[in-house]
Amino acid sequence: MKIVKLPVNLLFALIFGLSFLFSCTENEETIIQETEETDDTPVSLNNEVNEFVWAGLNEVYLWQQDVPDLADDKFTTYDEYYTFLNGYNTPESLFDDMLYQIDVVDRFSYIVDDYVALENSFQGTSNSNGLDFQLVRLSGSDDVFGYIRYVANNSDAASKDINRGEFFLTVDGVQITVNNYIDLLFGSNNTYTLGMADITNNTIASNGKTVELTKTEFTENPILINKVIESSGIKIGYLMYNGFVANFDNDLNNAIADLKSQNINELVLDLRYNPGGSVRSAINLSSMITGQFNGGIFSTEKWNDKYQAYFESNNPEYLINRFTDKLADDTAINALNLNKVYILTTDGSASASELVINCLRPYIDVVQIGTATTGKYTASVTLYDSPNYGRDNANPNHTYAMQPLVLKSANKNGVSDYYQGLTPDYLITYQTSSGATAEGEDLLNMGTLGDENEVFLAKAISLITGSSSKLMDQKSTPSIDIKRIADAKDFTPLGKGMYKNLEFPVK
């Protein structure tokens, strides 16, 4: 789970009022005294951002106690401290070096040099043309191609002739490869032309079609589809929700109200492309699905040793997130009071998506369909270079901010640490031309999102109705063998993150 911001008064209390908890104040006094007494030419700090990075991670990083270089007593003088910081040429290299088992245990902490773009991403706004896609390559080839997963409503791409299930092979006439795809698709070029392609007999080739797309500052409504499907006399609500964005919680509440007004019997929640977002939105959605557990424990939090000790001694309730019956603006939540929900997932379902699944399971029957999720049970906070790490009074000399992991979540029963992701109850697979069984969506049989015959949704409907007719209509022709490279959401500032709505943006 990817971000958490502490309230100003709490940070001030923690940083300035708890000398027993944080030894930085005493250390600084010692450092100043020793420097003044023993060093006529003190070491100068080369990059003030480096000091922000170390101090912030020392303060609140989840694994601070496990990183020797972040220890509270690591330095006894400013000369030692600054010499250490000057050993890193960039804030990014220092940040990475302070992480606990980077890319193994900590796969999600990150630093940005433009916190404005980061803040926009929390609101669902980014520089985007609205095209969501996955990049893959054929086995044994460095050439990359993309396939469209969905087109965001009211986006530039929505106004163009490009649709789910189509393939593209080139950008501005240049073949996409493992070495150039970042520059071609996620570089500074806001306008580019995709060269579309077809796949025939395990071979992909241009079909002559081109589509020009332009990125703008675009706010994507995470509610892509909200509809009711009637099958075998059962009214099934289908909600495709692609991001936990707090600004759209009222829209989400209205979408649930619409399903409720149509007297749905079951709900299929499609989170297969949802990388996470607001913890509060996750709680709200879970409360909308249920409604009968208001005030019950939704999740609990575990922070680093010093913050955990403080919370447990002074405010243990702070570590508990509870089901609610109101949104942040006190709007009453529209609750479905369901005892079962069907949730569609892929490895792109991360963070707050996983939080919903894990935290609903102790209360209702959660039927997970698709493939295993990402495996992100942690959250991080937005740290700015200011006296209390908040946005106010941030250092005007730069726009760096950090997103270090600061807590991990568990459900009511203490279940956490699902590092390998959450395993589906019903795994979606397909056969490839090599005879292998692959998991997830078949590129050659993507179907139409929200259609009863689309493979993931068809499986949910068959479980609800007890009928296999929809599944029998699926294509049996072997598909192609591919290796997944990346997807469009990997390159948004938020990424696969989760944030809490406190006084500051939280992820």
ZIQUI-V491618 format. One record per residue. RES is the residue in one small letter. PSI is psi as a letter, one per 20 degrees, with the letter a starting at -180 (NA if undefined). OMEGA is omega in radians with two decimals (999 if undefined). Layout:
res & psi & omega
RES & PSI & OMEGA
RES & PSI & OMEGA
This chain:
res & psi & omega
m & p & -2.65
k & j & 3.03
i & q & 3.06
v & p & 3.13
k & p & 3.13
l & q & 3.10
p & q & -3.09
v & g & -3.06
n & h & 3.13
l & g & 3.13
l & g & 3.10
f & g & 3.14
a & g & -3.11
l & g & -3.02
i & g & -2.99
f & i & -3.01
g & i & -3.05
l & m & -3.09
s & h & 3.12
f & h & -3.08
l & g & -3.13
f & p & -3.06
s & j & -3.05
c & h & -3.11
t & g & 3.13
e & g & 3.13
n & g & -3.11
e & h & 3.11
e & g & 3.12
t & g & 3.14
i & g & -3.10
i & g & -3.13
q & g & -3.09
e & h & 3.13
t & g & -3.11
e & h & -3.04
e & h & -2.93
t & i & -3.00
d & o & 3.13
d & h & -3.12
t & m & -3.09
p & q & 3.11
v & p & 3.10
s & q & 3.10
l & p & -3.09
n & h & -3.04
n & o & -3.09
e & h & 3.11
v & h & 3.12
n & h & 3.12
e & h & 3.07
f & g & -3.12
v & g & -3.08
w & g & -3.08
a & g & -3.14
g & g & 3.12
l & h & 3.08
n & h & -3.08
e & g & -2.84
v & i & -3.12
y & p & -3.06
l & g & -3.09
w & k & -3.12
q & g & -3.10
q & i & -3.11
d & i & -3.14
v & o & -3.09
p & h & -3.11
d & i & 3.09
l & j & -3.10
a & q & 3.14
d & h & -3.12
d & k & -3.12
k & h & -3.06
f & q & 3.08
t & i & 3.10
t & q & 3.03
y & h & 3.13
d & g & 3.09
e & g & -3.10
y & g & -3.10
y & h & 3.09
t & g & 3.10
f & g & -3.11
l & h & -3.13
n & i & 3.10
g & i & 3.12
y & p & -3.08
n & h & -3.10
t & q & 3.04
p & h & -3.12
e & g & -3.12
s & h & 3.07
l & g & -3.13
f & g & -3.11
d & h & -3.08
d & h & -3.14
m & i & -3.09
l & q & -3.11
y & o & 3.14
q & m & -3.09
i & p & 3.13
d & j & 3.05
v & f & 3.03
v & g & 3.11
d & o & -3.13
r & i & -2.91
f & i & 3.07
s & q & 3.09
y & r & 3.13
i & q & 3.12
v & q & 3.09
d & j & 3.12
d & n & -3.08
y & i & 3.08
v & g & 3.10
a & h & 3.11
l & g & 3.13
e & g & 3.11
n & h & -3.11
s & h & 3.09
f & h & -3.14
q & j & -3.12
g & j & -3.10
t & p & 3.09
s & r & 3.06
n & o & -2.94
s & q & 3.00
n & j & 3.08
g & j & -3.13
l & p & 3.06
d & p & -3.05
f & r & 3.05
q & q & 3.07
l & p & -3.11
v & r & 2.99
r & q & 3.08
l & q & 3.14
s & p & 3.09
g & j & -3.12
s & q & 3.03
d & i & 3.11
d & p & -3.08
v & q & 2.98
f & r & -3.12
g & q & 2.98
y & q & -3.05
i & p & 3.09
r & g & 3.03
y & r & 3.09
v & p & -3.11
a & q & 3.12
n & q & 3.05
n & k & 3.12
s & r & 3.06
d & g & -3.13
a & h & -3.14
a & h & 3.14
s & j & -3.09
k & r & -3.13
d & m & 3.11
i & p & -2.96
n & r & 3.07
r & p & 3.08
g & i & 3.10
e & q & -3.11
f & q & 2.99
f & q & -2.97
l & h & -3.08
t & q & 3.00
v & p & -3.08
d & k & 3.08
g & i & -3.12
v & p & 3.09
q & p & 3.10
i & p & 3.10
t & r & 3.11
v & i & -3.10
n & h & -3.04
n & i & -3.01
y & h & 3.13
i & g & 3.14
d & h & -3.08
l & g & -3.00
l & h & -3.05
f & k & 3.13
g & b & -3.06
s & i & -3.10
n & o & -3.11
n & h & 3.09
t & p & 3.07
y & r & -3.13
t & p & 3.10
l & p & 3.02
g & o & -3.02
m & r & -3.01
a & r & 3.04
d & q & 3.07
i & p & 3.12
t & p & 3.12
n & l & 3.09
n & j & 3.12
t & p & 3.10
i & p & -3.11
a & q & 3.13
s & q & 3.06
n & j & 3.07
g & i & -3.14
k & p & 3.06
t & q & 3.12
v & p & 3.10
e & p & -3.11
l & q & -3.12
t & p & 3.09
k & p & 3.03
t & r & 3.03
e & o & -2.96
f & p & 3.07
t & o & -3.08
e & p & 3.00
n & o & -3.06
p & i & 3.11
i & n & -3.09
l & g & -3.11
i & p & 3.04
n & o & -3.04
k & r & 3.07
v & p & 3.11
i & p & 3.09
e & p & -3.11
s & p & -3.13
s & k & 3.10
g & j & -3.13
i & p & 3.10
k & o & -3.05
i & p & 3.04
g & p & 3.09
y & o & -3.13
l & o & 3.02
m & o & -2.99
y & o & -2.92
n & j & 3.09
g & p & 3.12
f & n & -3.05
v & o & -3.02
a & h & -3.13
n & i & -3.10
f & j & 3.14
d & h & 3.10
n & h & 3.08
d & g & 3.11
l & g & 3.11
n & h & 3.10
n & h & 3.11
a & g & 3.11
i & h & 3.10
a & h & 3.12
d & g & 3.10
l & g & -3.13
k & h & -3.12
s & h & 3.13
q & j & 3.02
n & l & 3.13
i & q & 3.09
n & h & -3.07
e & r & 3.11
l & p & 2.97
v & o & -3.14
l & o & -3.07
d & o & -3.13
l & k & -2.97
r & h & 3.11
y & j & -3.05
n & o & -3.07
p & i & 3.10
g & b & -3.12
g & c & -3.00
s & p & 3.04
v & g & -3.14
r & h & 3.10
s & h & 3.09
a & g & 3.09
i & g & 3.13
n & g & -3.13
l & g & 3.13
s & h & 3.10
s & h & 3.08
m & h & 3.13
i & h & -3.11
t & d & -3.12
g & h & -3.09
q & j & -3.08
f & k & -3.10
n & p & -3.12
g & i & 3.12
g & r & -3.12
i & o & 3.05
f & g & 3.12
s & r & 3.03
t & q & -3.04
e & q & 3.05
k & o & -3.12
w & a & 3.08
n & r & -2.96
d & g & -3.05
k & h & 3.09
y & h & 3.14
q & g & 3.13
a & g & 3.14
y & g & -3.11
f & g & -3.11
e & h & -3.12
s & h & -2.98
n & h & -3.06
n & m & -3.09
p & h & 3.12
e & h & 3.13
y & h & -3.09
l & i & -3.08
i & p & 2.98
n & p & -3.03
r & q & 2.98
f & q & -3.06
t & r & 3.03
d & j & -3.14
k & q & 2.99
l & r & -3.10
a & h & -3.14
d & j & 3.12
d & j & 3.02
t & p & 3.14
a & p & 3.13
i & p & 3.04
n & o & -3.03
a & q & -3.14
l & i & 3.12
n & l & -3.13
l & q & 3.04
n & j & 3.11
k & q & 3.05
v & q & 3.10
y & p & -3.06
i & p & -3.13
l & p & -3.05
t & q & 2.95
t & a & 3.06
d & i & 3.03
g & i & 3.09
s & o & -2.98
a & r & 2.84
s & d & -3.11
a & h & 3.05
s & g & 3.13
e & h & 3.11
l & g & 3.12
v & g & -3.11
i & g & -3.06
n & h & -3.04
c & i & 3.02
l & h & -3.01
r & h & 3.10
p & i & -3.02
y & g & -3.08
i & r & 3.12
d & o & 3.10
v & o & 3.14
v & o & -3.08
q & p & -3.06
i & p & 3.08
g & c & 3.09
t & r & 3.14
a & q & -3.13
t & a & -3.05
t & g & -3.08
g & l & 3.14
k & o & -3.10
y & j & -3.09
t & q & 3.09
a & r & 3.14
s & r & 3.14
v & q & 3.05
t & o & 3.07
l & p & 3.05
y & r & 3.12
d & n & 3.12
s & r & -3.10
p & h & -3.14
n & j & 3.13
y & j & 3.08
g & r & -3.09
r & h & 3.13
d & p & 3.11
n & k & 3.07
a & q & -3.14
n & p & -3.10
p & i & -3.07
n & i & -3.14
h & r & 3.13
t & k & 3.06
y & q & 2.97
a & q & 3.14
m & q & 3.06
q & m & 3.13
p & q & 3.02
l & p & -3.08
v & i & -3.14
l & q & 2.95
k & q & -3.08
s & q & 3.03
a & q & 3.09
n & a & -3.08
k & h & -3.10
n & j & 3.11
g & j & -3.12
v & p & -3.14
s & a & 3.02
d & k & 3.09
y & m & -3.03
y & h & -3.13
q & j & -3.13
g & r & 3.10
l & p & -3.04
t & p & -3.12
p & q & 3.02
d & h & 3.13
y & o & -3.08
l & p & 3.08
i & p & -3.13
t & r & 3.03
y & q & -3.12
q & q & 3.10
t & r & -3.09
s & i & 3.11
s & i & -3.13
g & i & -3.12
a & q & 3.02
t & o & -3.13
a & q & -3.14
e & q & 3.03
g & b & -3.09
e & p & 3.08
d & o & -3.09
l & h & -3.09
l & j & 3.13
n & l & -3.06
m & h & -3.11
g & a & -3.13
t & p & 3.14
l & p & -3.13
g & i & 3.11
d & q & -3.08
e & h & -3.11
n & i & 3.09
e & p & -2.87
v & g & -3.10
f & g & -3.13
l & h & 3.13
a & h & 3.12
k & g & 3.11
a & g & -3.12
i & h & 3.14
s & h & 3.10
l & h & -3.13
i & g & -3.03
t & i & -3.08
g & j & -3.11
s & q & 3.11
s & j & -3.03
s & g & -3.12
k & h & -3.12
l & h & -3.12
m & i & -3.12
d & i & -3.05
q & q & -3.10
k & p & 3.14
s & i & 3.13
t & p & -3.14
p & q & -3.14
s & a & -3.09
i & q & 3.05
d & p & -3.10
i & r & 3.00
k & p & -3.12
r & p & -3.11
i & g & -3.08
a & r & 3.00
d & r & -3.01
a & h & -3.08
k & i & 3.09
d & i & -3.03
f & j & 2.99
t & q & -3.13
p & h & -3.13
l & h & -3.13
g & b & 3.12
k & m & -2.99
g & r & 3.09
m & p & -3.12
y & q & 3.13
k & q & -3.12
n & n & 3.03
l & b & -3.12
e & h & 3.07
f & r & 3.06
p & p & -3.11
v & q & -3.07
k & NA & 999
